[in-house]
Amino acid sequence: MPALALEIATYEAELPHLLAEAAESYVLIKGERVEGVFAEREDALLQGYLRFPDEDFLVRKIQAHQPVRNMPLLFARG
């Protein structure tokens, strides 16, 4: 399973409830569990690092449509 696949699926499953309760806030998700909702992204990240220091977790802004971000590929020559 790809990294964070479970957390992304949890976000998508919880999205209708999250939008109704806390749109434009930030959610912290670990596995199938919503660990908290925060007004600031930095607060959600801090709690994630404190609770899961050596594990993956997801912090995402609660919004109906996630923006698409294009990132350039960098190739190293050695």
PDB file with one MODEL, atoms N, CA, C and O in Angstrom:
MODEL        1
ATOM      1  N   MET A   1       0.854  -1.185   0.000  1.00  0.00           N
ATOM      2  CA  MET A   1       0.000   0.000   0.000  1.00  0.00           C
ATOM      3  C   MET A   1       0.896   1.244   0.000  1.00  0.00           C
ATOM      4  O   MET A   1       1.846   1.311   0.780  1.00  0.00           O
ATOM      5  N   PRO A   2       0.611   2.223  -0.855  1.00  0.00           N
ATOM      6  CA  PRO A   2       1.416   3.447  -0.891  1.00  0.00           C
ATOM      7  C   PRO A   2       1.369   4.194   0.446  1.00  0.00           C
ATOM      8  O   PRO A   2       0.407   4.079   1.206  1.00  0.00           O
ATOM      9  N   ALA A   3       2.414   4.947   0.709  1.00  0.00           N
ATOM     10  CA  ALA A   3       2.475   5.744   1.936  1.00  0.00           C
ATOM     11  C   ALA A   3       1.260   6.658   2.033  1.00  0.00           C
ATOM     12  O   ALA A   3       0.873   7.303   1.059  1.00  0.00           O
ATOM     13  N   LEU A   4       0.681   6.703   3.190  1.00  0.00           N
ATOM     14  CA  LEU A   4      -0.463   7.557   3.524  1.00  0.00           C
ATOM     15  C   LEU A   4      -1.758   7.190   2.796  1.00  0.00           C
ATOM     16  O   LEU A   4      -2.722   7.953   2.857  1.00  0.00           O
ATOM     17  N   ALA A   5      -1.808   6.057   2.115  1.00  0.00           N
ATOM     18  CA  ALA A   5      -3.033   5.663   1.408  1.00  0.00           C
ATOM     19  C   ALA A   5      -4.201   5.500   2.375  1.00  0.00           C
ATOM     20  O   ALA A   5      -5.321   5.912   2.070  1.00  0.00           O
ATOM     21  N   LEU A   6      -3.951   4.904   3.530  1.00  0.00           N
ATOM     22  CA  LEU A   6      -5.013   4.718   4.521  1.00  0.00           C
ATOM     23  C   LEU A   6      -5.488   6.058   5.064  1.00  0.00           C
ATOM     24  O   LEU A   6      -6.688   6.273   5.239  1.00  0.00           O
ATOM     25  N   GLU A   7      -4.547   6.961   5.330  1.00  0.00           N
ATOM     26  CA  GLU A   7      -4.910   8.284   5.845  1.00  0.00           C
ATOM     27  C   GLU A   7      -5.696   9.085   4.808  1.00  0.00           C
ATOM     28  O   GLU A   7      -6.649   9.782   5.158  1.00  0.00           O
ATOM     29  N   ILE A   8      -5.308   8.992   3.551  1.00  0.00           N
ATOM     30  CA  ILE A   8      -6.037   9.700   2.490  1.00  0.00           C
ATOM     31  C   ILE A   8      -7.440   9.140   2.347  1.00  0.00           C
ATOM     32  O   ILE A   8      -8.394   9.900   2.183  1.00  0.00           O
ATOM     33  N   ALA A   9      -7.583   7.823   2.407  1.00  0.00           N
ATOM     34  CA  ALA A   9      -8.913   7.205   2.337  1.00  0.00           C
ATOM     35  C   ALA A   9      -9.763   7.635   3.529  1.00  0.00           C
ATOM     36  O   ALA A   9     -10.961   7.875   3.380  1.00  0.00           O
ATOM     37  N   THR A  10      -9.156   7.736   4.702  1.00  0.00           N
ATOM     38  CA  THR A  10      -9.880   8.194   5.892  1.00  0.00           C
ATOM     39  C   THR A  10     -10.341   9.629   5.713  1.00  0.00           C
ATOM     40  O   THR A  10     -11.479   9.963   6.043  1.00  0.00           O
ATOM     41  N   TYR A  11      -9.460  10.484   5.190  1.00  0.00           N
ATOM     42  CA  TYR A  11      -9.828  11.875   4.931  1.00  0.00           C
ATOM     43  C   TYR A  11     -11.031  11.947   3.989  1.00  0.00           C
ATOM     44  O   TYR A  11     -11.992  12.671   4.251  1.00  0.00           O
ATOM     45  N   GLU A  12     -10.970  11.200   2.905  1.00  0.00           N
ATOM     46  CA  GLU A  12     -12.062  11.227   1.929  1.00  0.00           C
ATOM     47  C   GLU A  12     -13.360  10.715   2.526  1.00  0.00           C
ATOM     48  O   GLU A  12     -14.429  11.255   2.236  1.00  0.00           O
ATOM     49  N   ALA A  13     -13.284   9.676   3.359  1.00  0.00           N
ATOM     50  CA  ALA A  13     -14.488   9.137   3.993  1.00  0.00           C
ATOM     51  C   ALA A  13     -15.080  10.118   5.006  1.00  0.00           C
ATOM     52  O   ALA A  13     -16.300  10.206   5.144  1.00  0.00           O
ATOM     53  N   GLU A  14     -14.228  10.845   5.705  1.00  0.00           N
ATOM     54  CA  GLU A  14     -14.672  11.778   6.745  1.00  0.00           C
ATOM     55  C   GLU A  14     -14.976  13.176   6.214  1.00  0.00           C
ATOM     56  O   GLU A  14     -15.510  14.011   6.943  1.00  0.00           O
ATOM     57  N   LEU A  15     -14.640  13.437   4.954  1.00  0.00           N
ATOM     58  CA  LEU A  15     -14.745  14.786   4.411  1.00  0.00           C
ATOM     59  C   LEU A  15     -16.122  15.425   4.565  1.00  0.00           C
ATOM     60  O   LEU A  15     -16.184  16.584   4.976  1.00  0.00           O
ATOM     61  N   PRO A  16     -17.234  14.744   4.262  1.00  0.00           N
ATOM     62  CA  PRO A  16     -18.535  15.421   4.444  1.00  0.00           C
ATOM     63  C   PRO A  16     -18.747  15.929   5.873  1.00  0.00           C
ATOM     64  O   PRO A  16     -19.215  17.049   6.076  1.00  0.00           O
ATOM     65  N   HIS A  17     -18.404  15.106   6.848  1.00  0.00           N
ATOM     66  CA  HIS A  17     -18.531  15.515   8.254  1.00  0.00           C
ATOM     67  C   HIS A  17     -17.564  16.655   8.580  1.00  0.00           C
ATOM     68  O   HIS A  17     -17.942  17.623   9.238  1.00  0.00           O
ATOM     69  N   LEU A  18     -16.330  16.541   8.123  1.00  0.00           N
ATOM     70  CA  LEU A  18     -15.339  17.578   8.398  1.00  0.00           C
ATOM     71  C   LEU A  18     -15.734  18.909   7.767  1.00  0.00           C
ATOM     72  O   LEU A  18     -15.563  19.960   8.384  1.00  0.00           O
ATOM     73  N   LEU A  19     -16.259  18.875   6.548  1.00  0.00           N
ATOM     74  CA  LEU A  19     -16.702  20.109   5.900  1.00  0.00           C
ATOM     75  C   LEU A  19     -17.832  20.768   6.672  1.00  0.00           C
ATOM     76  O   LEU A  19     -17.861  21.991   6.813  1.00  0.00           O
ATOM     77  N   ALA A  20     -18.755  19.969   7.168  1.00  0.00           N
ATOM     78  CA  ALA A  20     -19.891  20.511   7.914  1.00  0.00           C
ATOM     79  C   ALA A  20     -19.468  21.111   9.247  1.00  0.00           C
ATOM     80  O   ALA A  20     -20.055  22.090   9.707  1.00  0.00           O
ATOM     81  N   GLU A  21     -18.449  20.524   9.866  1.00  0.00           N
ATOM     82  CA  GLU A  21     -18.051  20.928  11.211  1.00  0.00           C
ATOM     83  C   GLU A  21     -16.876  21.900  11.259  1.00  0.00           C
ATOM     84  O   GLU A  21     -16.795  22.720  12.174  1.00  0.00           O
ATOM     85  N   ALA A  22     -15.961  21.823  10.288  1.00  0.00           N
ATOM     86  CA  ALA A  22     -14.714  22.577  10.447  1.00  0.00           C
ATOM     87  C   ALA A  22     -14.059  22.952   9.111  1.00  0.00           C
ATOM     88  O   ALA A  22     -12.838  22.864   8.979  1.00  0.00           O
ATOM     89  N   ALA A  23     -14.842  23.362   8.142  1.00  0.00           N
ATOM     90  CA  ALA A  23     -14.280  23.728   6.838  1.00  0.00           C
ATOM     91  C   ALA A  23     -13.206  24.797   6.998  1.00  0.00           C
ATOM     92  O   ALA A  23     -13.328  25.702   7.824  1.00  0.00           O
ATOM     93  N   GLU A  24     -12.161  24.679   6.198  1.00  0.00           N
ATOM     94  CA  GLU A  24     -11.022  25.598   6.161  1.00  0.00           C
ATOM     95  C   GLU A  24     -10.091  25.458   7.367  1.00  0.00           C
ATOM     96  O   GLU A  24      -9.140  26.229   7.491  1.00  0.00           O
ATOM     97  N   SER A  25     -10.337  24.504   8.248  1.00  0.00           N
ATOM     98  CA  SER A  25      -9.400  24.179   9.321  1.00  0.00           C
ATOM     99  C   SER A  25      -8.473  23.085   8.816  1.00  0.00           C
ATOM    100  O   SER A  25      -8.518  22.721   7.641  1.00  0.00           O
ATOM    101  N   TYR A  26      -7.639  22.566   9.695  1.00  0.00           N
ATOM    102  CA  TYR A  26      -6.680  21.518   9.330  1.00  0.00           C
ATOM    103  C   TYR A  26      -6.948  20.284  10.180  1.00  0.00           C
ATOM    104  O   TYR A  26      -7.186  20.381  11.384  1.00  0.00           O
ATOM    105  N   VAL A  27      -6.904  19.124   9.534  1.00  0.00           N
ATOM    106  CA  VAL A  27      -7.177  17.871  10.217  1.00  0.00           C
ATOM    107  C   VAL A  27      -5.895  17.054  10.305  1.00  0.00           C
ATOM    108  O   VAL A  27      -5.097  17.024   9.368  1.00  0.00           O
ATOM    109  N   LEU A  28      -5.710  16.394  11.439  1.00  0.00           N
ATOM    110  CA  LEU A  28      -4.601  15.474  11.668  1.00  0.00           C
ATOM    111  C   LEU A  28      -5.175  14.065  11.656  1.00  0.00           C
ATOM    112  O   LEU A  28      -6.072  13.749  12.437  1.00  0.00           O
ATOM    113  N   ILE A  29      -4.657  13.219  10.769  1.00  0.00           N
ATOM    114  CA  ILE A  29      -5.165  11.856  10.619  1.00  0.00           C
ATOM    115  C   ILE A  29      -4.002  10.879  10.724  1.00  0.00           C
ATOM    116  O   ILE A  29      -2.945  11.069  10.122  1.00  0.00           O
ATOM    117  N   LYS A  30      -4.231   9.818  11.514  1.00  0.00           N
ATOM    118  CA  LYS A  30      -3.278   8.719  11.631  1.00  0.00           C
ATOM    119  C   LYS A  30      -4.055   7.436  11.416  1.00  0.00           C
ATOM    120  O   LYS A  30      -4.943   7.103  12.201  1.00  0.00           O
ATOM    121  N   GLY A  31      -3.726   6.715  10.358  1.00  0.00           N
ATOM    122  CA  GLY A  31      -4.451   5.482  10.054  1.00  0.00           C
ATOM    123  C   GLY A  31      -5.900   5.790   9.716  1.00  0.00           C
ATOM    124  O   GLY A  31      -6.183   6.623   8.856  1.00  0.00           O
ATOM    125  N   GLU A  32      -6.807   5.118  10.391  1.00  0.00           N
ATOM    126  CA  GLU A  32      -8.244   5.316  10.159  1.00  0.00           C
ATOM    127  C   GLU A  32      -8.870   6.270  11.172  1.00  0.00           C
ATOM    128  O   GLU A  32     -10.093   6.329  11.299  1.00  0.00           O
ATOM    129  N   ARG A  33      -8.042   7.008  11.883  1.00  0.00           N
ATOM    130  CA  ARG A  33      -8.548   7.844  12.981  1.00  0.00           C
ATOM    131  C   ARG A  33      -8.234   9.324  12.762  1.00  0.00           C
ATOM    132  O   ARG A  33      -7.106   9.698  12.443  1.00  0.00           O
ATOM    133  N   VAL A  34      -9.256  10.149  12.940  1.00  0.00           N
ATOM    134  CA  VAL A  34      -9.074  11.599  12.972  1.00  0.00           C
ATOM    135  C   VAL A  34      -8.575  11.935  14.367  1.00  0.00           C
ATOM    136  O   VAL A  34      -9.292  11.751  15.351  1.00  0.00           O
ATOM    137  N   GLU A  35      -7.354  12.423  14.450  1.00  0.00           N
ATOM    138  CA  GLU A  35      -6.728  12.707  15.744  1.00  0.00           C
ATOM    139  C   GLU A  35      -7.053  14.096  16.269  1.00  0.00           C
ATOM    140  O   GLU A  35      -6.934  14.351  17.467  1.00  0.00           O
ATOM    141  N   GLY A  36      -7.461  14.992  15.384  1.00  0.00           N
ATOM    142  CA  GLY A  36      -7.806  16.327  15.839  1.00  0.00           C
ATOM    143  C   GLY A  36      -8.012  17.271  14.678  1.00  0.00           C
ATOM    144  O   GLY A  36      -7.606  16.996  13.549  1.00  0.00           O
ATOM    145  N   VAL A  37      -8.649  18.385  14.976  1.00  0.00           N
ATOM    146  CA  VAL A  37      -8.893  19.456  14.007  1.00  0.00           C
ATOM    147  C   VAL A  37      -8.322  20.731  14.619  1.00  0.00           C
ATOM    148  O   VAL A  37      -8.539  21.017  15.796  1.00  0.00           O
ATOM    149  N   PHE A  38      -7.592  21.493  13.809  1.00  0.00           N
ATOM    150  CA  PHE A  38      -6.857  22.649  14.303  1.00  0.00           C
ATOM    151  C   PHE A  38      -7.095  23.853  13.394  1.00  0.00           C
ATOM    152  O   PHE A  38      -7.264  23.707  12.184  1.00  0.00           O
ATOM    153  N   ALA A  39      -7.105  25.036  13.991  1.00  0.00           N
ATOM    154  CA  ALA A  39      -7.293  26.259  13.213  1.00  0.00           C
ATOM    155  C   ALA A  39      -6.070  26.569  12.362  1.00  0.00           C
ATOM    156  O   ALA A  39      -6.198  27.123  11.270  1.00  0.00           O
ATOM    157  N   GLU A  40      -4.889  26.216  12.853  1.00  0.00           N
ATOM    158  CA  GLU A  40      -3.644  26.533  12.161  1.00  0.00           C
ATOM    159  C   GLU A  40      -2.915  25.267  11.729  1.00  0.00           C
ATOM    160  O   GLU A  40      -2.870  24.286  12.472  1.00  0.00           O
ATOM    161  N   ARG A  41      -2.350  25.290  10.542  1.00  0.00           N
ATOM    162  CA  ARG A  41      -1.593  24.154  10.008  1.00  0.00           C
ATOM    163  C   ARG A  41      -0.419  23.794  10.923  1.00  0.00           C
ATOM    164  O   ARG A  41      -0.151  22.618  11.168  1.00  0.00           O
ATOM    165  N   GLU A  42       0.273  24.814  11.420  1.00  0.00           N
ATOM    166  CA  GLU A  42       1.430  24.583  12.277  1.00  0.00           C
ATOM    167  C   GLU A  42       1.055  23.823  13.539  1.00  0.00           C
ATOM    168  O   GLU A  42       1.826  22.982  14.001  1.00  0.00           O
ATOM    169  N   ASP A  43      -0.110  24.101  14.103  1.00  0.00           N
ATOM    170  CA  ASP A  43      -0.565  23.395  15.306  1.00  0.00           C
ATOM    171  C   ASP A  43      -0.840  21.923  15.006  1.00  0.00           C
ATOM    172  O   ASP A  43      -0.501  21.048  15.803  1.00  0.00           O
ATOM    173  N   ALA A  44      -1.452  21.656  13.862  1.00  0.00           N
ATOM    174  CA  ALA A  44      -1.729  20.272  13.471  1.00  0.00           C
ATOM    175  C   ALA A  44      -0.421  19.511  13.240  1.00  0.00           C
ATOM    176  O   ALA A  44      -0.285  18.366  13.670  1.00  0.00           O
ATOM    177  N   LEU A  45       0.530  20.141  12.569  1.00  0.00           N
ATOM    178  CA  LEU A  45       1.830  19.506  12.334  1.00  0.00           C
ATOM    179  C   LEU A  45       2.560  19.244  13.653  1.00  0.00           C
ATOM    180  O   LEU A  45       3.113  18.162  13.851  1.00  0.00           O
ATOM    181  N   LEU A  46       2.564  20.217  14.541  1.00  0.00           N
ATOM    182  CA  LEU A  46       3.234  20.056  15.831  1.00  0.00           C
ATOM    183  C   LEU A  46       2.653  18.879  16.600  1.00  0.00           C
ATOM    184  O   LEU A  46       3.398  18.063  17.144  1.00  0.00           O
ATOM    185  N   GLN A  47       1.339  18.787  16.648  1.00  0.00           N
ATOM    186  CA  GLN A  47       0.711  17.663  17.349  1.00  0.00           C
ATOM    187  C   GLN A  47       1.051  16.336  16.678  1.00  0.00           C
ATOM    188  O   GLN A  47       1.268  15.333  17.358  1.00  0.00           O
ATOM    189  N   GLY A  48       1.099  16.325  15.356  1.00  0.00           N
ATOM    190  CA  GLY A  48       1.489  15.110  14.651  1.00  0.00           C
ATOM    191  C   GLY A  48       2.896  14.676  15.007  1.00  0.00           C
ATOM    192  O   GLY A  48       3.139  13.498  15.268  1.00  0.00           O
ATOM    193  N   TYR A  49       3.832  15.627  15.020  1.00  0.00           N
ATOM    194  CA  TYR A  49       5.222  15.296  15.364  1.00  0.00           C
ATOM    195  C   TYR A  49       5.349  14.861  16.816  1.00  0.00           C
ATOM    196  O   TYR A  49       6.146  13.974  17.122  1.00  0.00           O
ATOM    197  N   LEU A  50       4.585  15.463  17.713  1.00  0.00           N
ATOM    198  CA  LEU A  50       4.636  15.085  19.127  1.00  0.00           C
ATOM    199  C   LEU A  50       4.032  13.701  19.363  1.00  0.00           C
ATOM    200  O   LEU A  50       4.587  12.905  20.120  1.00  0.00           O
ATOM    201  N   ARG A  51       2.907  13.413  18.724  1.00  0.00           N
ATOM    202  CA  ARG A  51       2.206  12.137  18.939  1.00  0.00           C
ATOM    203  C   ARG A  51       2.820  10.977  18.168  1.00  0.00           C
ATOM    204  O   ARG A  51       2.800   9.838  18.636  1.00  0.00           O
ATOM    205  N   PHE A  52       3.362  11.259  16.995  1.00  0.00           N
ATOM    206  CA  PHE A  52       3.865  10.204  16.103  1.00  0.00           C
ATOM    207  C   PHE A  52       5.266  10.570  15.601  1.00  0.00           C
ATOM    208  O   PHE A  52       5.453  10.770  14.401  1.00  0.00           O
ATOM    209  N   PRO A  53       6.244  10.659  16.494  1.00  0.00           N
ATOM    210  CA  PRO A  53       7.548  11.183  16.098  1.00  0.00           C
ATOM    211  C   PRO A  53       8.272  10.377  15.017  1.00  0.00           C
ATOM    212  O   PRO A  53       9.043  10.946  14.244  1.00  0.00           O
ATOM    213  N   ASP A  54       8.044   9.091  14.949  1.00  0.00           N
ATOM    214  CA  ASP A  54       8.745   8.254  13.973  1.00  0.00           C
ATOM    215  C   ASP A  54       7.793   7.560  13.008  1.00  0.00           C
ATOM    216  O   ASP A  54       8.129   6.527  12.429  1.00  0.00           O
ATOM    217  N   GLU A  55       6.603   8.130  12.837  1.00  0.00           N
ATOM    218  CA  GLU A  55       5.588   7.503  12.000  1.00  0.00           C
ATOM    219  C   GLU A  55       5.005   8.525  11.022  1.00  0.00           C
ATOM    220  O   GLU A  55       5.075   9.735  11.241  1.00  0.00           O
ATOM    221  N   ASP A  56       4.431   8.005   9.943  1.00  0.00           N
ATOM    222  CA  ASP A  56       3.744   8.871   8.981  1.00  0.00           C
ATOM    223  C   ASP A  56       2.391   9.282   9.535  1.00  0.00           C
ATOM    224  O   ASP A  56       1.741   8.514  10.245  1.00  0.00           O
ATOM    225  N   PHE A  57       1.973  10.487   9.209  1.00  0.00           N
ATOM    226  CA  PHE A  57       0.635  10.983   9.522  1.00  0.00           C
ATOM    227  C   PHE A  57       0.276  11.999   8.453  1.00  0.00           C
ATOM    228  O   PHE A  57       1.138  12.470   7.710  1.00  0.00           O
ATOM    229  N   LEU A  58      -1.005  12.332   8.383  1.00  0.00           N
ATOM    230  CA  LEU A  58      -1.485  13.263   7.370  1.00  0.00           C
ATOM    231  C   LEU A  58      -2.048  14.512   8.026  1.00  0.00           C
ATOM    232  O   LEU A  58      -2.838  14.425   8.966  1.00  0.00           O
ATOM    233  N   VAL A  59      -1.642  15.667   7.533  1.00  0.00           N
ATOM    234  CA  VAL A  59      -2.269  16.940   7.882  1.00  0.00           C
ATOM    235  C   VAL A  59      -2.758  17.531   6.580  1.00  0.00           C
ATOM    236  O   VAL A  59      -1.996  17.688   5.627  1.00  0.00           O
ATOM    237  N   ARG A  60      -4.036  17.858   6.550  1.00  0.00           N
ATOM    238  CA  ARG A  60      -4.610  18.383   5.313  1.00  0.00           C
ATOM    239  C   ARG A  60      -5.642  19.458   5.656  1.00  0.00           C
ATOM    240  O   ARG A  60      -6.356  19.364   6.654  1.00  0.00           O
ATOM    241  N   LYS A  61      -5.698  20.470   4.809  1.00  0.00           N
ATOM    242  CA  LYS A  61      -6.720  21.511   4.954  1.00  0.00           C
ATOM    243  C   LYS A  61      -8.067  20.916   4.571  1.00  0.00           C
ATOM    244  O   LYS A  61      -8.178  20.188   3.585  1.00  0.00           O
ATOM    245  N   ILE A  62      -9.075  21.228   5.348  1.00  0.00           N
ATOM    246  CA  ILE A  62     -10.415  20.703   5.100  1.00  0.00           C
ATOM    247  C   ILE A  62     -11.097  21.603   4.083  1.00  0.00           C
ATOM    248  O   ILE A  62     -11.505  22.723   4.391  1.00  0.00           O
ATOM    249  N   GLN A  63     -11.211  21.089   2.864  1.00  0.00           N
ATOM    250  CA  GLN A  63     -11.869  21.839   1.792  1.00  0.00           C
ATOM    251  C   GLN A  63     -12.428  20.854   0.779  1.00  0.00           C
ATOM    252  O   GLN A  63     -11.936  19.735   0.635  1.00  0.00           O
ATOM    253  N   ALA A  64     -13.464  21.293   0.084  1.00  0.00           N
ATOM    254  CA  ALA A  64     -14.172  20.402  -0.839  1.00  0.00           C
ATOM    255  C   ALA A  64     -13.293  19.943  -1.992  1.00  0.00           C
ATOM    256  O   ALA A  64     -13.409  18.801  -2.437  1.00  0.00           O
ATOM    257  N   HIS A  65     -12.426  20.802  -2.477  1.00  0.00           N
ATOM    258  CA  HIS A  65     -11.558  20.469  -3.603  1.00  0.00           C
ATOM    259  C   HIS A  65     -10.121  20.769  -3.229  1.00  0.00           C
ATOM    260  O   HIS A  65      -9.794  21.888  -2.835  1.00  0.00           O
ATOM    261  N   GLN A  66      -9.275  19.778  -3.350  1.00  0.00           N
ATOM    262  CA  GLN A  66      -7.847  19.963  -3.072  1.00  0.00           C
ATOM    263  C   GLN A  66      -7.189  20.572  -4.306  1.00  0.00           C
ATOM    264  O   GLN A  66      -7.429  20.117  -5.424  1.00  0.00           O
ATOM    265  N   PRO A  67      -6.359  21.600  -4.110  1.00  0.00           N
ATOM    266  CA  PRO A  67      -5.680  22.195  -5.261  1.00  0.00           C
ATOM    267  C   PRO A  67      -4.666  21.214  -5.848  1.00  0.00           C
ATOM    268  O   PRO A  67      -4.071  20.407  -5.133  1.00  0.00           O
ATOM    269  N   VAL A  68      -4.488  21.302  -7.141  1.00  0.00           N
ATOM    270  CA  VAL A  68      -3.489  20.493  -7.822  1.00  0.00           C
ATOM    271  C   VAL A  68      -2.184  21.265  -7.793  1.00  0.00           C
ATOM    272  O   VAL A  68      -2.134  22.437  -8.167  1.00  0.00           O
ATOM    273  N   ARG A  69      -1.145  20.609  -7.351  1.00  0.00           N
ATOM    274  CA  ARG A  69       0.168  21.260  -7.287  1.00  0.00           C
ATOM    275  C   ARG A  69       1.110  20.539  -8.245  1.00  0.00           C
ATOM    276  O   ARG A  69       1.342  19.336  -8.124  1.00  0.00           O
ATOM    277  N   ASN A  70       1.631  21.274  -9.168  1.00  0.00           N
ATOM    278  CA  ASN A  70       2.611  20.722 -10.101  1.00  0.00           C
ATOM    279  C   ASN A  70       4.006  21.004  -9.574  1.00  0.00           C
ATOM    280  O   ASN A  70       4.350  22.141  -9.250  1.00  0.00           O
ATOM    281  N   MET A  71       4.806  19.940  -9.493  1.00  0.00           N
ATOM    282  CA  MET A  71       6.170  20.091  -9.005  1.00  0.00           C
ATOM    283  C   MET A  71       7.118  19.607 -10.089  1.00  0.00           C
ATOM    284  O   MET A  71       6.920  18.528 -10.648  1.00  0.00           O
ATOM    285  N   PRO A  72       8.131  20.381 -10.387  1.00  0.00           N
ATOM    286  CA  PRO A  72       9.065  19.960 -11.427  1.00  0.00           C
ATOM    287  C   PRO A  72       9.902  18.772 -10.964  1.00  0.00           C
ATOM    288  O   PRO A  72      10.212  18.631  -9.781  1.00  0.00           O
ATOM    289  N   LEU A  73      10.249  17.944 -11.900  1.00  0.00           N
ATOM    290  CA  LEU A  73      11.144  16.834 -11.618  1.00  0.00           C
ATOM    291  C   LEU A  73      12.584  17.327 -11.756  1.00  0.00           C
ATOM    292  O   LEU A  73      12.928  18.021 -12.713  1.00  0.00           O
ATOM    293  N   LEU A  74      13.400  16.963 -10.801  1.00  0.00           N
ATOM    294  CA  LEU A  74      14.808  17.342 -10.843  1.00  0.00           C
ATOM    295  C   LEU A  74      15.638  16.096 -11.076  1.00  0.00           C
ATOM    296  O   LEU A  74      15.457  15.085 -10.398  1.00  0.00           O
ATOM    297  N   PHE A  75      16.517  16.167 -12.003  1.00  0.00           N
ATOM    298  CA  PHE A  75      17.377  15.028 -12.309  1.00  0.00           C
ATOM    299  C   PHE A  75      18.818  15.410 -11.945  1.00  0.00           C
ATOM    300  O   PHE A  75      19.340  16.434 -12.385  1.00  0.00           O
ATOM    301  N   ALA A  76      19.428  14.573 -11.146  1.00  0.00           N
ATOM    302  CA  ALA A  76      20.814  14.803 -10.762  1.00  0.00           C
ATOM    303  C   ALA A  76      21.738  14.075 -11.734  1.00  0.00           C
ATOM    304  O   ALA A  76      21.469  12.947 -12.148  1.00  0.00           O
ATOM    305  N   ARG A  77      22.784  14.718 -12.070  1.00  0.00           N
ATOM    306  CA  ARG A  77      23.800  14.076 -12.922  1.00  0.00           C
ATOM    307  C   ARG A  77      25.018  13.821 -12.051  1.00  0.00           C
ATOM    308  O   ARG A  77      25.488  14.694 -11.321  1.00  0.00           O
ATOM    309  N   GLY A  78      25.499  12.621 -12.151  1.00  0.00           N
ATOM    310  CA  GLY A  78      26.631  12.286 -11.294  1.00  0.00           C
ATOM    311  C   GLY A  78      27.861  11.886 -12.005  1.00  0.00           C
ATOM    312  O   GLY A  78      28.871  11.584 -11.370  1.00  0.00           O
TER     313      GLY A  78
ENDMDL
END
